[in-house]
Amino acid sequence: MRILLYRGDGVIAPWARDLAQVLPQAETVVWEEGRELAPCDYAILWAPTPALLGQLAHVRAIFLMGAGVDAILKFGDALPNVPVIRLGDAGMAEQMAEYVAYAVLRYFRRFDEYERQGRQGMWQPLAARRKEDFTVGVLGLGKLGLPVVQALRQLGFPVRGWSRSHKAIAGVDCYTGMAALDDFLRGTQVLVCLLPLTPETNNLLDRARLSQLPAGAYLVNVARGALVAEPDLLALIRSGHIAGAMLDVFRNEPLPAPHPFWSEARITITPHISALTIREEAVRQIAHKITLLEQGEHVADVVDRQRGY
């Protein structure tokens, strides 16, 4: 068995070492720009180039080193007509739930305001909030969204969820489809975005949609930056309609130095770290799926190219 390993950042050695431990029968193949690729059975990729994708028409499957798929689906018809398989959880769900729980608690307990007061040398207790008045809306109820919902419910927050297809979750008000999106937003005090990036969701959270949130609402985006119309979000924060935002993802990454988000005190920025791929777990998951494919069995997390996730 021959497996191609490729990362756009060139960090291949740790992946090759871990793969050799779980699939010792496999030969690892490394490709460099300008070279012809030797025949391979599978490819494990992150941030591939068009030249590489053009040589993968005969692999049995392409595995991704992360859960996001927009970075490879953007190639459209240049992407070989073979199954593309993303990571399932691989340790990311727990990290995502931790990040979102922290963000929600930070706003609920008004720590963001205390931080700003502290920088001004102010000692001023603020009125406590009631959880029953602090509904959290989770936009996207997939493999990462569901653990976030569970974590928030364990903390005692009222939770509502929105998804493209119908979901039924005990104790959660679930909304389905674009027709129900505005109603979902109107009752959401903290909006947590966990949607995949597709043509339908690009700029989904623009001025019109964000304005449906109640005055003083908050935004937490841990999905993809392009889901949010950044100038619209900034304008609504400066107007006071949105009280603050905690953003882990951006349309352009790294976030450029002149970007106005950097100078807005009500926006908290983290460098796309809400859920990092744990390499060892990712390799074990990919190896298990390769073993299933070799046995002619079904595997989970095959990307639906029509849906975009």
C-alpha positions in Angstrom: 0.0 0.0 0.0 1.3 3.4 -1.0 0.1 6.6 0.8 0.9 10.1 -0.3 1.4 12.6 2.5 1.3 16.3 1.6 1.0 19.5 3.6 1.3 22.9 2.2 3.5 23.9 5.2 5.9 21.0 4.5 5.5 19.5 8.0 5.4 15.9 6.9 7.8 14.0 9.2 5.6 13.8 12.3 2.7 12.5 10.2 4.9 10.0 8.5 6.2 8.7 11.8 2.8 8.3 13.4 1.4 6.7 10.2 4.2 4.1 10.2 3.2 3.1 13.7 -0.4 2.4 12.9 0.0 1.2 9.3 3.4 -0.4 9.2 2.6 -2.1 5.9 2.2 1.2 4.2 4.9 3.0 2.2 4.8 6.8 2.6 5.2 8.8 -0.6 6.2 12.5 -0.5 5.6 14.8 -3.5 7.3 18.1 -4.4 6.1 20.7 -6.9 7.3 20.0 -10.4 7.7 16.3 -9.9 5.5 13.5 -11.3 3.7 11.6 -8.5 4.4 7.9 -8.2 1.2 5.8 -8.2 -0.5 5.8 -4.8 -3.5 4.0 -3.3 -4.5 6.9 -0.9 -3.6 10.5 -0.3 -3.6 12.4 3.0 -3.6 16.1 2.4 -3.7 19.6 3.8 -3.7 22.7 1.5 -2.8 20.9 -1.7 -1.8 22.6 -4.9 -3.7 22.4 -8.2 -0.7 20.6 -9.7 -0.9 17.9 -7.1 -4.6 17.4 -7.4 -4.2 16.9 -11.1 -2.2 13.7 -10.4 -4.7 12.1 -7.9 -7.3 10.8 -10.3 -6.4 7.2 -9.6 -6.2 7.1 -5.8 -9.0 5.3 -4.0 -9.7 8.2 -1.6 -8.4 11.5 -0.5 -8.2 12.1 3.3 -8.1 15.5 4.8 -6.0 16.5 7.8 -8.8 18.5 9.3 -12.6 18.8 9.6 -13.0 21.8 7.2 -13.5 21.1 3.5 -13.9 24.5 1.9 -10.2 24.8 1.2 -10.2 21.8 -1.1 -13.7 22.1 -2.5 -12.8 25.5 -3.9 -10.9 23.7 -6.6 -14.2 22.7 -8.1 -13.9 20.5 -11.3 -10.1 20.4 -10.8 -10.7 18.1 -7.8 -10.5 14.4 -8.9 -13.7 12.4 -8.9 -12.7 10.2 -6.0 -14.1 10.2 -2.4 -12.9 13.0 -0.2 -13.0 12.1 3.5 -12.7 14.6 6.3 -11.7 14.1 9.9 -14.6 13.4 12.2 -13.9 14.5 15.8 -10.2 13.6 16.4 -10.2 15.6 19.7 -11.6 18.8 18.2 -15.1 18.7 19.6 -13.9 18.9 23.2 -11.7 21.9 22.4 -14.5 23.6 20.6 -16.9 23.2 23.5 -14.3 24.6 25.9 -13.7 27.6 23.7 -17.4 28.4 23.3 -18.2 27.8 27.0 -15.4 30.2 27.9 -16.6 32.9 25.5 -20.2 32.6 26.7 -19.3 32.7 30.3 -17.0 35.7 29.7 -19.9 37.7 28.3 -22.4 36.4 30.8 -20.2 37.3 33.8 -19.3 40.6 32.1 -15.6 39.9 32.3 -15.1 41.7 29.0 -16.5 44.8 30.6 -14.4 44.3 33.7 -11.3 44.0 31.5 -12.0 47.3 29.9 -12.7 48.9 33.3 -9.5 47.5 34.6 -7.4 49.1 31.8 -9.0 52.5 32.9 -8.3 51.9 36.6 -12.0 51.7 37.4 -13.4 49.7 40.4 -17.1 49.4 39.5 -19.2 46.2 40.2 -21.7 45.6 37.5 -25.2 44.1 37.8 -25.3 40.3 37.7 -27.2 38.7 34.7 -29.7 35.9 34.9 -29.1 32.8 32.8 -32.7 32.5 31.9 -32.3 35.9 30.1 -29.1 34.8 28.3 -30.2 32.4 25.5 -27.4 31.0 23.4 -28.1 30.2 19.8 -25.9 27.6 18.1 -25.8 28.1 14.3 -24.9 24.6 13.0 -25.7 21.3 14.8 -23.2 18.9 13.3 -20.4 16.9 14.9 -18.9 20.0 16.5 -22.2 21.8 17.2 -23.8 19.1 19.3 -21.0 18.9 21.9 -21.1 22.7 22.2 -24.9 22.5 22.8 -24.3 19.9 25.5 -21.6 21.9 27.2 -23.8 25.0 27.3 -26.8 23.1 28.7 -24.6 21.6 31.4 -23.7 25.2 32.4 -27.4 26.0 32.7 -27.9 28.3 29.7 -31.1 28.2 27.6 -30.0 26.9 24.2 -31.6 27.1 20.8 -30.1 25.6 17.6 -30.4 26.2 13.9 -29.5 23.7 11.1 -30.2 23.3 7.4 -31.8 19.9 8.0 -34.2 19.0 10.8 -32.7 18.1 14.2 -34.4 17.1 17.4 -32.4 17.6 20.6 -33.9 17.2 24.0 -34.2 20.5 25.9 -33.2 22.6 22.9 -35.5 24.7 20.7 -34.5 23.6 17.2 -35.1 25.7 14.0 -34.7 24.4 10.5 -34.1 26.0 7.1 -33.6 29.6 5.9 -37.2 30.5 6.4 -36.7 30.0 10.2 -33.3 31.8 10.5 -34.6 35.2 11.4 -36.9 33.8 14.1 -33.9 31.9 15.5 -31.8 35.0 15.6 -34.4 37.3 17.2 -34.3 35.2 20.4 -30.6 34.7 20.6 -28.5 36.7 23.1 -25.2 35.0 22.2 -24.9 33.7 18.6 -22.3 30.9 18.2 -21.5 30.2 14.6 -20.4 26.6 13.7 -21.6 26.3 10.1 -19.5 25.0 7.2 -18.6 27.5 4.5 -20.6 26.9 1.3 -21.9 29.2 -1.4 -25.2 29.4 0.5 -23.5 30.5 3.8 -20.9 32.9 2.4 -21.7 36.3 4.0 -24.7 34.7 5.7 -24.3 37.0 8.7 -24.6 40.3 7.0 -26.0 43.6 8.3 -29.6 42.4 7.7 -29.2 39.1 9.5 -27.0 40.4 12.4 -29.6 43.2 13.0 -32.2 40.5 13.8 -30.2 39.8 17.0 -31.6 41.7 20.0 -29.8 44.9 21.0 -26.8 44.1 23.1 -26.2 40.6 21.7 -22.8 39.0 21.2 -21.3 36.9 18.4 -18.8 34.0 18.7 -17.5 32.7 15.4 -15.4 29.5 15.4 -16.4 28.3 12.0 -15.1 30.3 8.9 -14.5 34.0 8.7 -16.3 34.3 5.3 -19.6 33.5 7.0 -19.6 37.0 8.4 -19.7 40.3 6.5 -16.9 41.9 8.4 -17.7 45.6 7.7 -21.3 45.0 8.7 -20.3 43.4 12.0 -17.9 46.2 12.7 -20.6 48.8 12.0 -23.1 47.1 14.3 -20.6 46.9 17.1 -19.7 50.5 16.8 -23.4 51.5 16.8 -23.9 49.5 20.0 -26.4 47.0 18.5 -23.9 44.2 19.0 -22.2 44.5 22.3 -19.1 42.4 21.4 -17.6 39.6 19.4 -15.1 36.8 20.0 -13.7 35.8 16.7 -11.3 32.9 16.0 -11.6 32.9 12.2 -11.4 35.6 9.5 -11.9 36.0 5.8 -8.1 36.6 5.4 -5.7 34.7 7.7 -3.5 35.7 9.4 -5.7 38.8 10.1 -3.8 41.7 8.3 -2.2 44.3 10.6 -4.2 47.2 9.3 -7.6 45.4 9.8 -9.9 47.6 12.0 -10.8 44.6 14.1 -7.5 44.9 15.9 -8.3 48.4 17.2 -11.9 47.6 18.3 -11.8 46.9 22.0 -15.1 45.1 21.9 -13.7 42.4 19.5 -11.6 39.7 21.0 -9.3 38.0 18.5 -7.7 34.5 18.7 -5.6 33.0 15.9 -7.7 30.1 14.6 -7.0 28.0 17.7 -10.5 27.1 18.9 -10.1 23.4 17.8 -6.6 22.3 16.8 -6.1 19.0 15.0 -4.5 16.5 17.4 -2.2 14.7 15.0 -1.9 11.4 16.8 -5.7 11.0 17.0 -6.2 12.2 13.4 -3.7 9.6 12.1 -5.4 6.8 14.1 -8.8 7.8 12.6 -7.5 8.0 9.1 -5.7 4.6 9.4 -8.9 3.0 10.7 -10.8 4.3 7.7 -8.2 3.1 5.3 -8.4 -0.4 6.9 -12.2 -0.3 6.5 -11.9 0.7 2.8 -9.4 -2.1 2.3 -12.0 -4.5 3.7 -14.7 -3.1 1.4 -16.6 -1.6 4.3 -18.4 1.8 4.6 -16.6 4.8 6.2 -18.0 7.9 7.8 -17.3 11.6 7.0 -17.3 11.3 3.2 -17.8 14.8 1.8 -21.0 15.6 0.0 -19.7 17.9 -2.7 -23.2 19.2 -3.6 -23.8 20.3 0.0 -20.3 21.5 0.5 -19.6 19.5 3.7 
